């Protein structure tokens, strides 16, 4: 294998396990001449310069750049195009030309996370957040399960997006799967949790938090108290990372 310089692009990466995951993978599998580093950018417009300066062959993309990176890419695969969000970029170099191709491996990772636990009663889903991760979650749930999704946003919107403060007990009762795609409750602010009326949660509910640091957020602890099935985002992280690895090596 040729040497590969890889990395993670985001604004603040103190919460991320990606670097550890890949460097542990390289060591465990005896993969030599590969590195994976964090690159904190205050502006996504610096993406091409960062890739050039560090001779990167591929990057993962996290909060808050999964959507705003798209104008700086040369091509999107079909899934990323449909989702409208990118979390993996492959860098192709032909002579002096650099081509950045965007993919979405979050869709695959989320599917691997939920498929052993998804039941027919979970066909209506409340998704907290409207960022890039929420788009991947909604895409998978609609395409794979024909599910109906309702987004809750902190900004006033319309259609299938309601204001966060309008999530009442009836909304919770009607949606037996709740997915948190926001950073609320993520390290180092792990004492926070989405302010929702969760008193009506029962053991029929599936509660998913894409956060994996901490492994059990306050949101998930609340679900566990009510005997709901609770899942954190660690499996999704691992699965999307492996999918990214296959893309970079294809």
C-alpha positions in Angstrom: 0.0 0.0 0.0 1.2 3.5 -0.8 1.5 6.0 2.1 -1.8 7.8 2.9 -2.3 11.0 4.8 -5.8 11.2 6.1 -7.7 13.3 8.6 -10.8 14.9 10.1 -12.1 18.3 9.3 -14.3 20.2 11.7 -14.5 23.4 13.8 -13.8 21.9 17.3 -12.6 18.3 17.5 -12.0 17.7 21.2 -15.0 15.4 21.3 -14.0 13.2 18.4 -12.8 9.6 18.6 -12.0 9.3 14.9 -8.2 9.9 15.2 -7.9 7.3 17.9 -10.1 4.9 16.0 -8.0 5.1 12.8 -4.6 5.1 14.5 -5.7 2.0 16.6 -6.8 0.4 13.4 -3.5 1.0 11.7 -1.6 -0.5 14.6 -3.9 -3.5 15.1 -4.0 -4.4 11.4 -0.3 -3.7 10.7 -1.1 -0.9 8.3 2.1 1.1 7.7 2.8 4.5 6.2 -0.7 5.8 7.0 -1.5 8.7 9.3 -4.8 10.3 10.5 -4.8 13.8 12.0 -7.3 16.4 13.2 -7.6 19.7 11.3 -9.7 22.3 13.1 -10.8 25.0 10.6 -12.5 28.2 11.5 -13.7 28.5 7.9 -14.5 25.7 5.5 -13.2 27.8 2.6 -9.7 26.7 3.8 -10.4 23.1 2.9 -8.5 22.9 -0.4 -5.5 24.7 1.1 -5.5 22.4 4.1 -5.6 19.3 1.8 -2.8 20.7 -0.4 -0.6 21.8 2.5 -0.8 18.4 4.2 -0.8 16.2 1.1 -4.1 14.6 2.2 -5.6 11.7 0.3 -8.9 11.7 2.1 -10.7 13.4 5.0 -13.8 12.9 7.1 -16.0 15.9 7.8 -17.9 16.7 11.0 -19.8 19.5 12.7 -20.6 22.1 11.4 -19.3 21.6 7.8 -21.2 18.6 6.4 -23.3 20.8 4.2 -21.2 24.0 3.8 -18.3 21.9 2.3 -20.3 21.0 -0.8 -19.6 24.1 -2.9 -15.8 23.4 -2.5 -16.0 19.9 -3.9 -15.8 18.9 -7.6 -18.1 16.0 -7.5 -20.7 14.2 -5.3 -21.6 10.5 -5.3 -25.3 9.8 -5.7 -26.1 9.3 -2.0 -24.3 12.5 -0.9 -26.2 14.3 -3.7 -29.6 13.0 -2.5 -28.9 13.6 1.1 -27.4 17.1 0.6 -24.6 16.4 3.1 -21.0 15.1 2.9 -18.9 13.5 5.7 -16.2 11.8 3.6 -14.0 13.3 0.9 -11.7 11.4 -1.4 -8.8 13.3 -3.0 -7.8 12.3 -6.5 -4.6 13.6 -8.1 -3.9 13.3 -11.8 -0.7 15.2 -12.7 -1.3 18.7 -11.3 -5.0 18.4 -11.1 -6.7 17.8 -7.7 -10.3 16.5 -7.6 -12.3 16.4 -4.4 -15.2 13.9 -4.4 -17.8 13.9 -1.7 -19.5 10.9 -0.2 -21.9 10.3 2.7 -21.0 7.3 4.8 -23.2 8.4 7.7 -26.2 6.8 5.9 -24.5 3.4 5.9 -23.2 3.9 9.5 -26.7 4.8 10.8 -28.3 1.8 9.1 -25.8 -0.6 10.7 -26.6 1.0 14.1 -30.4 0.8 14.0 -31.3 -2.2 11.9 -31.2 -4.8 14.7 -33.5 -2.6 16.8 -36.0 -1.0 14.3 -39.6 -2.2 14.7 -42.7 -1.4 12.7 -44.0 0.7 15.7 -41.0 3.0 15.0 -42.3 4.2 11.6 -42.8 7.7 12.9 -39.6 9.4 14.0 -38.8 12.7 15.7 -35.4 13.9 14.6 -33.8 16.6 16.8 -31.7 19.0 14.7 -31.7 19.9 11.0 -27.9 19.7 10.2 -26.0 17.4 7.9 -26.3 14.3 10.2 -30.1 14.8 10.5 -30.3 14.7 6.7 -28.4 11.4 6.5 -30.7 9.9 9.3 -33.9 11.1 7.5 -32.7 9.8 4.1 -32.0 6.3 5.5 -35.3 6.1 7.5 -37.4 7.2 4.5 -35.6 5.1 1.8 -35.0 1.9 3.8 -38.1 1.8 6.0 -40.6 4.1 4.3 -40.8 6.0 7.6 -42.3 9.4 8.3 -40.0 11.9 9.9 -40.6 15.1 11.8 -37.7 17.5 12.5 -37.5 19.7 15.6 -35.3 22.8 15.1 -34.4 25.7 17.4 -35.1 28.1 14.5 -38.7 28.8 13.5 -39.5 26.9 10.2 -42.4 25.2 8.5 -43.5 22.0 6.8 -42.2 18.9 8.5 -39.9 21.0 10.7 -41.4 22.3 13.9 -40.0 24.7 16.5 -38.2 23.0 19.3 -40.5 24.5 21.9 -43.6 23.0 20.1 -42.5 19.5 20.9 -45.2 18.6 23.5 -46.3 15.3 25.1 -48.6 14.6 22.1 -45.7 14.9 19.7 -43.6 12.5 21.9 -46.5 10.1 22.2 -47.0 10.0 18.5 -43.3 9.4 17.6 -41.9 6.2 19.2 -38.4 6.7 17.8 -36.5 9.8 18.7 -33.0 10.6 17.3 -30.8 13.4 18.6 -28.5 14.6 15.9 -27.6 17.9 17.7 -24.4 18.3 19.8 -26.5 19.0 23.0 -25.0 16.8 25.7 -21.7 16.2 24.0 -18.4 16.5 25.8 -17.4 18.8 27.4 -21.0 20.0 27.9 -22.3 16.6 28.9 -24.5 17.9 31.7 -26.8 19.3 29.0 -29.7 17.5 27.4 -32.5 18.4 24.9 -35.4 20.0 26.9 -38.3 17.7 26.0 -41.3 16.3 27.8 -40.0 12.8 28.1 -42.3 11.6 30.9 -44.5 9.6 28.5 -41.6 7.5 27.2 -42.1 3.7 27.6 -40.3 0.5 26.7 -41.9 0.7 23.2 -39.5 3.6 22.4 -36.2 3.6 20.5 -34.0 6.5 21.5 -30.9 7.2 19.6 -28.2 9.8 20.3 -25.5 10.2 17.6 -23.2 11.5 20.3 -20.7 8.9 21.5 -18.7 11.1 23.9 -20.0 10.5 26.6 -21.2 7.0 25.7 -24.4 7.6 27.7 -25.7 11.1 27.4 -28.3 12.5 29.8 -30.9 12.1 27.0 -30.1 8.4 26.9 -30.1 8.0 30.7 -33.6 9.5 30.7 -34.7 6.9 28.1 -33.1 4.1 30.0 -35.0 5.1 33.2 -38.2 4.7 31.2 -37.0 1.3 29.9 -36.7 2.5 26.3 -34.1 0.9 24.0 -31.2 3.4 23.9 -28.4 3.5 21.4 -25.4 5.9 21.2 -23.4 6.8 18.1 -20.3 4.7 18.6 -21.3 1.9 16.3 -22.3 4.4 13.6 -18.8 6.1 14.0 -17.0 2.8 13.5 -19.2 1.7 10.6 -19.0 5.0 8.7 -15.2 5.0 9.4 -14.8 1.6 7.8 -16.9 2.6 4.8 -14.7 5.7 4.5 -11.6 3.6 4.5 -12.9 1.4 1.7 -13.7 4.5 -0.4 -10.2 6.0 0.1 -8.6 2.7 -0.9 -10.9 1.9 -3.9 
